[in-house]
Amino acid sequence: MPQNVYRSLSVRDGAKIDRDTLPPPRHIGAVNWRGTWELYLKEVRRFLKVYMQTIMAPIVTTLIFLAIFVLALGRDVAQHVPGISFMEFLAPGLIMMAMVQNAFANTSSSVIISKVQGNIVDVLMPPLSGGEILAAYALGGISRGLVVGVAVLVAMAFFVTIHVHNVGFILFHAIGASMMLSLLGIIAGIWADKFDHMAAVTNFIVTPLSFLSGTFYSIDRLPENMQIVAHINPFFYMIDGFRYGFIGHDDALPMVGLVVVGLTNALLLAVGYGMLRSGYKLKA
């Protein structure tokens, strides 16, 4: 703490304060690790406090999806992979869908609620850079996505045989996909001025891209022109790579998926950092 601050604190309402009782100065350094960690903890505690809504609800919703699609289509859909049932094919896609939707919801709701309520200033005033704020929010969204993914996986294991073909692909796409939607949620939350704008992003971008990414089917069953459209969708690669990690089946080259997910995250990182650093729609 600067010496003039000590001097100003030495007298309060005419009473002297012993300088030895004051806390020592804290040196932040190049990166405010403590501040970033505390903001991350705030984001994690926020979704854990309402776990019935943020964790239990996605489990129930995903199991309902599983039951509906298996009961309605399971017997009529030919096996996509020899020795793998439709339920086993469907499970990784449903797990990934639950993860990304919750990762997006965590960061987008946190940012837009803070803006609407006016307490976003509590995040902007502390000595945190744009990169540190971005990292804390994104890690919070990744954490929620991974927690939901593990919870849904455990619940599905009671009904579906879970295969593990490649742990590395499972972890990479689980973290990469959660990061992608966390960053997209931050960008959407900064851009949105009200909840209607956020609902538009969810209804017209996140939900369509999630449902049209091969979550419930193999894109080999689509017409050729629709397969081209599917390959443009980055959500397709994160679900396809995640499914490959479980059952060893892929509709695209696995390495292509790694590159697409990595580049998409790099682009979203750059956009999110630029918005936070410039104070776009956050600072007067």
C-alpha positions as CSV (number, residue, x, y, z in Angstrom):
1,M,0.0,0.0,0.0
2,P,1.4,3.5,-0.9
3,Q,2.9,5.5,2.0
4,N,0.3,8.4,1.5
5,V,-2.5,5.9,2.0
6,Y,-0.9,4.8,5.3
7,R,-0.7,8.5,6.2
8,S,-4.4,9.1,5.4
9,L,-5.4,6.1,7.4
10,S,-3.4,7.1,10.4
11,V,-6.2,9.4,11.6
12,R,-9.9,8.6,11.5
13,D,-12.4,10.9,13.2
14,G,-9.6,12.3,15.3
15,A,-8.5,8.9,16.6
16,K,-5.1,7.6,15.7
17,I,-4.7,4.2,14.2
18,D,-1.7,2.1,14.8
19,R,0.0,1.5,11.4
20,D,1.2,-1.9,12.6
21,T,-2.5,-3.1,12.6
22,L,-3.0,-2.2,9.0
23,P,-2.7,-5.1,6.4
24,P,0.5,-5.3,4.5
25,P,0.6,-4.0,0.9
26,R,-0.4,-6.6,-1.6
27,H,1.7,-6.8,-4.8
28,I,-0.4,-8.1,-7.7
29,G,2.3,-8.6,-10.3
30,A,1.8,-9.2,-14.0
31,V,-1.2,-11.4,-13.5
32,N,-3.8,-10.9,-10.7
33,W,-4.1,-14.6,-9.9
34,R,-6.0,-14.0,-6.6
35,G,-8.6,-11.8,-8.3
36,T,-9.0,-14.2,-11.2
37,W,-9.4,-17.2,-8.8
38,E,-12.0,-15.3,-6.6
39,L,-14.1,-14.4,-9.6
40,Y,-13.9,-18.0,-10.9
41,L,-15.0,-19.2,-7.4
42,K,-17.9,-16.8,-7.5
43,E,-19.0,-18.3,-10.8
44,V,-18.7,-21.8,-9.6
45,R,-20.6,-21.1,-6.3
46,R,-23.3,-19.4,-8.3
47,F,-24.3,-22.5,-10.2
48,L,-23.6,-24.9,-7.3
49,K,-26.0,-23.0,-5.0
50,V,-28.9,-23.8,-7.3
51,Y,-27.8,-27.3,-8.3
52,M,-31.3,-28.6,-8.7
53,Q,-31.7,-26.2,-11.6
54,T,-28.2,-26.3,-13.0
55,I,-27.2,-29.9,-12.6
56,M,-30.2,-32.1,-11.7
57,A,-32.5,-30.5,-14.4
58,P,-30.1,-31.3,-17.3
59,I,-29.9,-34.9,-16.1
60,V,-33.7,-35.3,-16.2
61,T,-34.0,-33.5,-19.5
62,T,-31.3,-35.6,-21.2
63,L,-32.7,-38.9,-19.9
64,I,-36.1,-37.8,-21.3
65,F,-34.5,-37.2,-24.7
66,L,-32.9,-40.6,-24.5
67,A,-36.1,-42.3,-23.7
68,I,-38.1,-40.5,-26.4
69,F,-35.7,-41.1,-29.2
70,V,-35.0,-44.7,-28.3
71,L,-38.7,-45.6,-27.8
72,A,-39.8,-43.7,-31.0
73,L,-36.9,-44.5,-33.3
74,G,-34.7,-47.1,-31.8
75,R,-36.2,-50.1,-33.5
76,D,-36.5,-48.4,-36.9
77,V,-33.0,-46.9,-37.1
78,A,-30.4,-49.2,-38.5
79,Q,-27.2,-49.6,-36.6
80,H,-24.7,-46.9,-37.5
81,V,-21.7,-48.9,-36.2
82,P,-21.5,-52.7,-36.2
83,G,-22.0,-53.9,-32.6
84,I,-23.2,-50.5,-31.4
85,S,-26.9,-50.0,-30.7
86,F,-28.7,-46.8,-31.5
87,M,-28.9,-46.0,-27.7
88,E,-25.1,-46.3,-27.4
89,F,-24.6,-44.2,-30.5
90,L,-27.0,-41.5,-29.2
91,A,-25.6,-41.2,-25.6
92,P,-22.4,-39.3,-26.4
93,G,-24.3,-36.7,-28.5
94,L,-26.8,-36.1,-25.7
95,I,-24.1,-35.8,-23.1
96,M,-22.3,-33.2,-25.3
97,M,-25.5,-31.3,-25.9
98,A,-26.2,-31.0,-22.2
99,M,-22.6,-29.9,-21.6
100,V,-22.5,-27.1,-24.2
101,Q,-26.0,-25.8,-23.4
102,N,-25.1,-25.4,-19.7
103,A,-21.7,-23.9,-20.4
104,F,-23.4,-21.3,-22.6
105,A,-26.1,-20.7,-20.0
106,N,-23.6,-20.2,-17.2
107,T,-21.6,-17.4,-18.8
108,S,-24.3,-15.7,-20.7
109,S,-26.7,-15.5,-17.8
110,S,-24.0,-14.2,-15.5
111,V,-23.0,-11.4,-17.8
112,I,-26.4,-10.3,-18.9
113,I,-27.8,-10.4,-15.3
114,S,-24.9,-8.3,-14.1
115,K,-25.5,-5.8,-16.8
116,V,-29.3,-5.5,-16.3
117,Q,-29.0,-5.3,-12.5
118,G,-26.1,-2.8,-12.8
119,N,-23.6,-4.7,-10.7
120,I,-21.3,-5.4,-13.6
121,V,-19.3,-2.5,-12.1
122,D,-18.3,-4.8,-9.2
123,V,-16.4,-6.9,-11.8
124,L,-15.0,-4.0,-13.8
125,M,-13.7,-1.9,-10.9
126,P,-11.2,-4.4,-9.2
127,P,-7.7,-4.5,-10.7
128,L,-8.6,-7.2,-13.2
129,S,-7.6,-7.1,-16.9
130,G,-9.9,-8.1,-19.7
131,G,-8.0,-11.3,-20.1
132,E,-8.3,-12.2,-16.4
133,I,-12.1,-11.5,-16.5
134,L,-12.4,-13.5,-19.6
135,A,-10.5,-16.4,-18.1
136,A,-12.5,-16.4,-14.9
137,Y,-15.9,-16.4,-16.6
138,A,-14.8,-19.0,-19.2
139,L,-13.4,-21.4,-16.6
140,G,-16.6,-21.0,-14.6
141,G,-18.6,-22.1,-17.7
142,I,-16.2,-24.9,-18.5
143,S,-16.6,-26.2,-14.9
144,R,-20.4,-26.2,-15.1
145,G,-20.2,-28.0,-18.5
146,L,-17.9,-30.7,-17.2
147,V,-19.9,-31.2,-14.0
148,V,-23.1,-31.6,-16.0
149,G,-21.4,-33.9,-18.4
150,V,-20.1,-36.2,-15.7
151,A,-23.4,-36.2,-13.9
152,V,-25.3,-37.0,-17.1
153,L,-22.8,-39.7,-18.0
154,V,-23.2,-41.4,-14.6
155,A,-27.0,-41.2,-14.9
156,M,-26.9,-42.7,-18.4
157,A,-24.6,-45.5,-17.3
158,F,-27.6,-47.1,-15.5
159,F,-29.4,-47.4,-18.9
160,V,-26.7,-47.5,-21.6
161,T,-23.5,-49.4,-22.0
162,I,-20.8,-46.8,-22.0
163,H,-17.8,-47.6,-24.3
164,V,-14.4,-45.8,-24.1
165,H,-12.4,-45.9,-27.3
166,N,-10.0,-42.9,-26.7
167,V,-9.9,-41.0,-23.5
168,G,-7.8,-38.2,-25.0
169,F,-10.5,-37.4,-27.6
170,I,-13.2,-37.5,-24.9
171,L,-11.3,-35.0,-22.6
172,F,-10.2,-32.7,-25.4
173,H,-13.7,-32.3,-26.9
174,A,-15.4,-32.1,-23.5
175,I,-13.1,-29.2,-22.4
176,G,-12.9,-27.7,-25.9
177,A,-16.7,-27.7,-26.5
178,S,-17.4,-26.3,-23.0
179,M,-14.9,-23.6,-23.6
180,M,-16.4,-22.8,-27.0
181,L,-19.9,-22.3,-25.6
182,S,-18.6,-20.5,-22.5
183,L,-16.8,-17.9,-24.7
184,L,-19.8,-17.6,-27.0
185,G,-21.9,-17.0,-23.9
186,I,-19.6,-14.2,-22.7
187,I,-19.7,-12.6,-26.1
188,A,-23.5,-12.9,-26.3
189,G,-23.9,-11.5,-22.8
190,I,-21.7,-8.5,-23.6
191,W,-23.5,-7.8,-26.9
192,A,-27.1,-8.3,-25.5
193,D,-28.8,-5.3,-24.0
194,K,-31.8,-7.2,-22.6
195,F,-33.0,-10.7,-22.0
196,D,-34.8,-10.7,-25.4
197,H,-31.5,-10.4,-27.2
198,M,-30.1,-13.3,-25.2
199,A,-33.1,-15.4,-26.0
200,A,-32.6,-14.7,-29.7
201,V,-29.0,-15.9,-29.6
202,T,-30.2,-19.1,-27.8
203,N,-33.1,-19.8,-30.1
204,F,-31.6,-18.9,-33.4
205,I,-27.9,-19.8,-33.0
206,V,-27.2,-22.2,-30.1
207,T,-30.2,-24.5,-30.3
208,P,-30.3,-24.9,-34.1
209,L,-26.5,-25.6,-34.3
210,S,-26.8,-28.1,-31.4
211,F,-29.7,-30.0,-32.9
212,L,-28.4,-30.0,-36.5
213,S,-24.9,-31.2,-35.6
214,G,-25.4,-34.9,-35.7
215,T,-26.5,-35.2,-32.1
216,F,-29.3,-37.7,-32.9
217,Y,-28.1,-39.1,-36.2
218,S,-25.1,-39.8,-38.4
219,I,-24.8,-37.1,-41.1
220,D,-24.2,-39.9,-43.6
221,R,-28.0,-40.2,-43.6
222,L,-28.4,-36.7,-44.8
223,P,-28.7,-35.6,-48.5
224,E,-25.3,-34.6,-50.0
225,N,-26.0,-30.8,-50.0
226,M,-27.0,-31.0,-46.3
227,Q,-23.9,-32.9,-45.5
228,I,-21.9,-30.0,-46.8
229,V,-23.9,-27.6,-44.6
230,A,-23.2,-29.9,-41.6
231,H,-19.5,-29.8,-42.2
232,I,-19.5,-26.1,-41.9
233,N,-21.1,-26.3,-38.4
234,P,-18.3,-26.3,-35.7
235,F,-20.8,-28.0,-33.3
236,F,-20.7,-31.0,-35.6
237,Y,-16.9,-31.5,-35.1
238,M,-17.1,-31.3,-31.3
239,I,-19.9,-33.8,-31.1
240,D,-18.3,-36.1,-33.7
241,G,-15.0,-36.1,-32.0
242,F,-16.6,-36.6,-28.6
243,R,-18.6,-39.6,-30.0
244,Y,-15.4,-41.0,-31.6
245,G,-13.8,-41.0,-28.2
246,F,-16.5,-43.3,-26.9
247,I,-17.5,-45.7,-29.7
248,G,-14.7,-45.2,-32.3
249,H,-17.1,-44.0,-35.0
250,D,-16.6,-40.7,-36.8
251,D,-18.2,-38.9,-39.7
252,A,-15.2,-36.7,-40.2
253,L,-11.5,-37.1,-39.8
254,P,-10.7,-36.9,-36.1
255,M,-7.7,-34.7,-36.6
256,V,-9.9,-32.2,-38.6
257,G,-12.2,-31.9,-35.6
258,L,-9.3,-31.2,-33.3
259,V,-8.1,-28.3,-35.6
260,V,-11.6,-26.9,-36.1
261,V,-12.4,-26.9,-32.3
262,G,-9.0,-25.3,-31.5
263,L,-9.3,-22.6,-34.2
264,T,-12.9,-21.7,-33.2
265,N,-11.8,-21.3,-29.6
266,A,-8.9,-19.2,-30.6
267,L,-11.2,-16.9,-32.6
268,L,-13.7,-16.6,-29.8
269,L,-10.9,-15.9,-27.3
270,A,-9.7,-13.0,-29.5
271,V,-13.2,-11.6,-29.9
272,G,-14.1,-11.9,-26.2
273,Y,-10.8,-10.4,-25.1
274,G,-11.2,-7.5,-27.5
275,M,-14.7,-6.7,-26.3
276,L,-13.6,-6.8,-22.6
277,R,-10.5,-4.8,-23.2
278,S,-12.3,-2.1,-25.1
279,G,-15.2,-2.0,-22.7
280,Y,-17.7,-2.6,-25.5
281,K,-21.2,-2.1,-24.1
282,L,-19.7,-2.3,-20.6
283,K,-18.1,1.1,-20.0
284,A,-19.4,4.5,-20.7
